[in-house]
Amino acid sequence: MGIDSILAEIDAEIARLTQARALLASMGSATPAATKVKAATKTAKKAGKKRTLSPEARKRIADAQRKRWAAQRAKTKAK
């Protein structure tokens, strides 16, 4: 199989895929531009939203972590 025949097969496959994509795009409601806009807004929302903890929640988390550290220290001292 020569390089020319391989390139011809690849070009034919690209043409078939392009036709299939055009057909699907015309049937579906999602256009490439709409898909890009949806993806951009999805990442913008995710990046823009900042989560905060209340002081009480921070204290509970800190106390729980200190308890885990103490248990780990006690475990290593027992050995």
Residue frames as a rotation matrix with the C-alpha (Angstrom) as fourth column:
MET 1
0.589 0.808 0.000 0.00
0.808 -0.589 0.000 0.00
0.000 0.000 -1.000 0.00
GLY 2
-0.350 -0.757 0.552 1.56
0.749 -0.580 -0.320 3.26
0.562 0.301 0.770 -1.09
ILE 3
-0.773 -0.021 -0.634 1.49
0.481 -0.671 -0.565 6.55
-0.413 -0.741 0.529 0.76
ASP 4
-0.884 0.447 -0.135 -0.79
-0.436 -0.685 0.585 8.04
0.169 0.576 0.800 -1.89
SER 5
-0.295 0.814 -0.500 -3.43
0.109 0.549 0.829 5.37
0.949 0.190 -0.250 -1.38
ILE 6
-0.381 0.109 -0.918 -3.26
0.917 0.173 -0.360 5.77
0.120 -0.979 -0.166 2.41
LEU 7
-0.909 0.010 -0.416 -3.70
0.088 -0.973 -0.215 9.53
-0.407 -0.232 0.884 2.08
ALA 8
-0.702 0.692 -0.170 -6.63
-0.398 -0.183 0.899 9.01
0.591 0.698 0.404 -0.28
GLU 9
-0.198 0.623 -0.757 -8.34
0.601 0.687 0.409 6.69
0.775 -0.374 -0.510 2.21
ILE 10
-0.585 -0.073 -0.808 -7.80
0.760 -0.396 -0.515 9.18
-0.282 -0.915 0.287 5.03
ASP 11
-0.952 0.232 -0.198 -9.26
-0.282 -0.916 0.285 11.98
-0.115 0.327 0.938 2.90
ALA 12
-0.455 0.824 -0.337 -12.28
-0.101 0.328 0.939 9.84
0.885 0.462 -0.066 2.06
GLU 13
-0.219 0.336 -0.916 -12.83
0.889 0.456 -0.046 9.02
0.402 -0.824 -0.399 5.75
ILE 14
-0.826 -0.104 -0.554 -12.57
0.367 -0.845 -0.389 12.71
-0.427 -0.524 0.736 6.68
ALA 15
-0.825 0.556 -0.096 -15.17
-0.434 -0.517 0.738 13.54
0.361 0.650 0.668 4.04
ARG 16
-0.218 0.765 -0.607 -17.54
0.346 0.641 0.685 10.87
0.913 -0.061 -0.404 5.40
LEU 17
-0.356 0.031 -0.934 -17.09
0.935 0.003 -0.356 12.09
-0.008 -0.999 -0.031 8.96
THR 18
-0.967 -0.002 -0.254 -17.65
0.004 -1.000 -0.011 15.70
-0.254 -0.012 0.967 7.93
GLN 19
-0.568 0.810 -0.146 -20.90
-0.317 -0.052 0.947 14.75
0.760 0.584 0.286 6.22
ALA 20
-0.109 0.514 -0.851 -22.05
0.703 0.645 0.299 12.76
0.703 -0.565 -0.432 9.24
ARG 21
-0.653 -0.194 -0.732 -21.24
0.705 -0.509 -0.494 15.66
-0.277 -0.839 0.469 11.57
ALA 22
-0.945 0.324 -0.053 -23.13
-0.317 -0.859 0.403 18.13
0.085 0.398 0.914 9.38
LEU 23
-0.312 0.864 -0.395 -26.15
0.011 0.419 0.908 15.83
0.950 0.279 -0.140 9.33
LEU 24
-0.130 0.225 -0.966 -26.14
0.925 0.378 -0.037 15.40
0.357 -0.898 -0.257 13.09
ALA 25
-0.860 -0.233 -0.454 -25.64
0.406 -0.851 -0.332 19.12
-0.310 -0.470 0.826 13.69
SER 26
-0.792 0.609 0.036 -28.63
-0.412 -0.577 0.706 19.96
0.451 0.544 0.708 11.50
MET 27
-0.079 0.784 -0.616 -30.82
0.274 0.611 0.743 17.42
0.959 -0.110 -0.263 13.32
GLY 28
-0.094 -0.028 -0.995 -29.82
0.982 0.160 -0.097 18.31
0.162 -0.987 0.012 16.87
SER 29
0.875 0.457 0.159 -30.41
0.413 -0.877 0.246 21.55
0.252 -0.150 -0.956 18.71
ALA 30
0.570 -0.735 -0.367 -26.80
0.198 -0.311 0.930 21.90
-0.797 -0.603 -0.032 19.83
THR 31
0.909 -0.368 0.193 -24.65
0.099 -0.259 -0.961 23.86
0.404 0.893 -0.199 17.43
PRO 32
0.103 -0.946 -0.308 -20.89
0.845 0.246 -0.475 24.14
0.525 -0.211 0.824 17.83
ALA 33
-0.477 -0.258 0.840 -21.20
-0.058 -0.945 -0.322 27.79
0.877 -0.202 0.436 18.89
ALA 34
0.482 0.736 0.476 -23.86
-0.589 -0.130 0.797 26.96
0.648 -0.665 0.371 21.49
THR 35
0.767 -0.262 -0.585 -21.75
0.484 0.836 0.259 24.14
0.421 -0.482 0.768 22.86
LYS 36
-0.309 -0.943 0.127 -18.78
0.653 -0.307 -0.692 26.46
0.692 -0.131 0.710 23.26
VAL 37
-0.255 0.286 0.924 -20.90
-0.454 -0.879 0.147 29.06
0.854 -0.382 0.354 25.03
LYS 38
0.805 0.591 -0.049 -22.33
-0.273 0.443 0.854 26.46
0.526 -0.674 0.518 27.41
ALA 39
0.442 -0.721 -0.534 -18.85
0.779 0.603 -0.170 25.16
0.445 -0.341 0.828 28.24
ALA 40
-0.492 -0.660 0.568 -17.52
0.318 -0.744 -0.588 28.66
0.810 -0.108 0.576 28.83
THR 41
0.061 0.579 0.813 -20.35
-0.658 -0.589 0.469 29.62
0.751 -0.563 0.345 31.19
LYS 42
0.849 0.237 -0.473 -20.06
0.117 0.787 0.605 26.34
0.516 -0.569 0.640 33.05
THR 43
0.025 -0.923 -0.384 -16.38
0.881 0.201 -0.428 26.93
0.472 -0.328 0.818 33.83
ALA 44
-0.507 -0.184 0.842 -16.99
-0.043 -0.970 -0.237 30.60
0.861 -0.156 0.484 34.63
LYS 45
0.525 0.761 0.381 -19.65
-0.494 -0.092 0.864 29.70
0.693 -0.642 0.328 37.19
LYS 46
0.759 -0.264 -0.595 -17.43
0.518 0.799 0.306 27.09
0.394 -0.541 0.743 38.76
ALA 47
-0.280 -0.959 0.037 -14.42
0.782 -0.250 -0.570 29.41
0.557 -0.131 0.820 39.02
GLY 48
-0.403 0.131 0.906 -16.40
-0.157 -0.985 0.073 32.43
0.902 -0.113 0.417 40.26
LYS 49
0.669 0.740 0.071 -18.22
-0.228 0.113 0.967 30.76
0.707 -0.663 0.244 43.13
LYS 50
-0.524 -0.846 0.100 -16.28
-0.310 0.080 -0.947 30.92
0.794 -0.527 -0.304 46.41
ARG 51
0.464 0.666 -0.585 -17.33
0.295 0.506 0.810 28.82
0.835 -0.548 0.038 49.34
THR 52
-0.384 -0.552 0.740 -16.82
-0.552 -0.505 -0.663 30.04
0.740 -0.663 -0.111 52.89
LEU 53
-0.184 0.260 -0.948 -17.08
0.640 0.763 0.085 28.31
0.746 -0.591 -0.307 56.23
SER 54
0.707 0.437 0.556 -18.62
-0.180 -0.649 0.739 29.78
0.684 -0.622 -0.381 59.33
PRO 55
-0.182 -0.810 0.557 -16.34
-0.834 -0.173 -0.525 30.19
0.521 -0.560 -0.644 62.37
GLU 56
0.271 0.349 0.897 -18.25
-0.814 0.580 0.020 27.38
-0.513 -0.736 0.442 64.12
ALA 57
0.994 0.094 -0.061 -17.68
-0.112 0.794 -0.597 25.01
-0.007 0.601 0.800 61.21
ARG 58
0.312 -0.949 -0.036 -13.97
-0.402 -0.098 -0.910 25.88
0.861 0.298 -0.413 61.14
LYS 59
-0.178 -0.356 0.917 -13.74
-0.982 0.007 -0.188 25.14
0.060 -0.934 -0.351 64.87
ARG 60
0.663 0.491 0.565 -15.49
-0.526 0.842 -0.115 21.77
-0.532 -0.221 0.817 64.48
ILE 61
0.898 -0.368 -0.240 -13.17
-0.026 0.500 -0.865 20.78
0.438 0.784 0.440 61.66
ALA 62
0.025 -0.942 0.335 -10.07
-0.623 -0.277 -0.732 21.93
0.782 -0.191 -0.594 63.57
ASP 63
0.032 0.045 0.998 -11.16
-0.957 0.288 0.017 20.05
-0.287 -0.957 0.052 66.70
ALA 64
0.911 0.338 0.237 -11.82
-0.254 0.911 -0.326 16.88
-0.326 0.236 0.915 64.71
GLN 65
0.636 -0.744 -0.207 -8.39
-0.109 0.178 -0.978 17.12
0.764 0.644 0.032 63.05
ARG 66
-0.156 -0.688 0.709 -6.67
-0.881 -0.227 -0.415 17.65
0.447 -0.689 -0.571 66.40
LYS 67
0.427 0.397 0.812 -8.49
-0.737 0.674 0.059 14.57
-0.524 -0.624 0.580 67.70
ARG 68
0.989 -0.093 -0.113 -7.22
-0.007 0.739 -0.674 12.53
0.146 0.668 0.730 64.71
TRP 69
0.242 -0.963 0.119 -3.68
-0.406 -0.212 -0.889 13.79
0.881 0.166 -0.442 65.27
ALA 70
-0.063 -0.219 0.974 -3.86
-0.998 0.028 -0.058 12.89
-0.015 -0.975 -0.220 68.96
ALA 71
0.786 0.394 0.477 -5.06
-0.395 0.913 -0.104 9.39
-0.476 -0.107 0.873 68.12
GLN 72
0.818 -0.541 -0.194 -2.23
0.028 0.374 -0.927 8.96
0.574 0.753 0.321 65.63
ARG 73
-0.039 -0.856 0.515 0.36
-0.722 -0.332 -0.607 10.19
0.691 -0.395 -0.605 68.19
ALA 74
0.200 0.177 0.964 -1.03
-0.899 0.424 0.109 7.80
-0.389 -0.888 0.244 70.80
LYS 75
0.981 0.183 0.064 -0.87
-0.135 0.882 -0.451 4.94
-0.139 0.434 0.890 68.32
THR 76
0.506 -0.855 -0.111 2.79
-0.084 0.078 -0.993 5.62
0.858 0.512 -0.033 67.45
LYS 77
-0.132 -0.541 0.831 3.76
-0.915 -0.256 -0.312 6.00
0.382 -0.801 -0.461 71.14
ALA 78
0.612 0.453 0.649 2.14
-0.682 0.717 0.143 2.64
-0.400 -0.530 0.748 71.95
LYS 79
0.920 -0.306 -0.245 4.45
0.057 0.723 -0.689 0.89
0.388 0.619 0.682 69.50
